[in-house]
Amino acid sequence: MNNRGFTLVEVIAVIAIIGILLSIVVVAVTKNTADSKKQAYEAMETSIYNAANNYVIEENSVQDDLNNNNVQIPVDQLLDNNYLDRLVDPNHGECTNDSYVRVSKNTSNGLDEYKYYVHLECSSGYKNDRIFPEN
């Protein structure tokens, strides 16, 4: 009798091993995708902060307003004045409509210190508030 080929048990064992390896790969790829999206949102928040910082430095009207109270700058305003490029949501859509930066000024020992409260809200449902400069 010629016994060429594989038994059913051997074939099932190979399929099970391939299934286990595929599940490990899928978990790793999913985790990397989630981490990448989180990093993309953090990069957008930093970009908004940098744009708002430049806007505050260059726009005299903002300086005057900051002497009296906090100033809220819509992200759309930063886009319209070319301080910021379009923000694309990694989960598809945009992140501009309800996003803003609130700037507060504190003067102590003759030095002006600014705090930037970045509120990023995206069409995918992502919402986050972050304070700059970070301590």
N, C-alpha and C positions, 0 to 999 in steps of 0.2 A: 504494500500500500504506500502510495506517494503522499507525504504530508507537507505539501507546499502551501504557503499562505499563513494567515494568522487566525488564531482562535477568536471567538466572540469576546472572551474576557480580555484578551490583549487589545483588541480594537476599542473596547469600552474604556480601558485604562488609559490609552493614548488620548482619547477624546476628553476624558476627565482632566488629564494633565493640561491639555491645551485650553480647556475652559478655565481652569484655575489661573493659568498664566494670563489669559485675556482679561479676567476680572481684575488682576493686579495692575495691568496696564491701564484699564479704564479708570480705576480709582486714581492712579497717578496723574493721568491727563486731566481729569476733572479737577483735582486739587490745584494743578498748575494753572488751569484756566481761571479758577476763582481767585488765586493769588494775583494773576496778571490783571484782572479787572480791578481788584482792590488797589493795586499800584497805579493803575490808570486814573482812578478817582483821586488818589492822593496827589498825583502829578497835576491834575486839573485844579485842585484846591491850591496848590503851591503857585501855579500859573496865575490864578485869580488874585492871590495875595500880591505877587510881584507886579501885576498890572495895576492894582489899586494903589500900591505904594508909589509907583511912578506917577499915577494920576494925581495923587495927593501932593507930591513934590512939585509937579509942573503946573497944576491948575490953581491960580491964586484965589478963585472964588471958594474953593474947597478949604483952603487955609483960613479964610475969613469965617466960614461957617464952623470950622473946628474950634475957633476961639470961644464960641458960645455954647456949643453942645456937640453931641455925637452926630456923625454924618453917615447916612446910608446910601451906598452907591450900587445901583442895579448893575448886574453883569452886562445887560444890554447896552448900558451907557458906556461901559469900558469897550465893548465891541464897536459901537458906533463911532467912538473917538480913536479907534485903531490902537488901543492899548492891549488888546487881547484878540487872539484868533478864535474862530468858531470852536466851540466845545462839543465834541462828538461823544455821546454816551457809548461805552463799550457794549452795553446791552441793547443797542440800536435806539436811535432817537437823538435828542439834544439835551443840553443841560444849561439852558439860559433863562427861560421864562420866569421862574420864581427864585433864581439864584441872586445873591447880593453880597456885599461886603459892608459891614458896619465898622466905622473907624472912630476910635475915641482917642483923645489927646490928654495926656497928663503932664503937667509941668512941675518938676521938682528940682530944686537946686539950680534953677535957671536953665535946665535942659528939658526939651520937649521929648516925651516918649509917646509913641503911638502903639495902639493895640488894634489889630485887624481881626474881626470876627467874620470868618468866611462861611457863608451858608450856601452849600451846593445842593441843588435839587434837580433831579433828572427825570425825563419822561418815563423811564423804566421803573420809577418808584424809589430810586436811591435818594436818600436825604442824609446830610451830615453837616455838622457844625464843627469848625476847627479854629483855634486861636493862633494867631501869629504875632510876633515871633514866638516860636515854641521855646519853652524853658527846658 
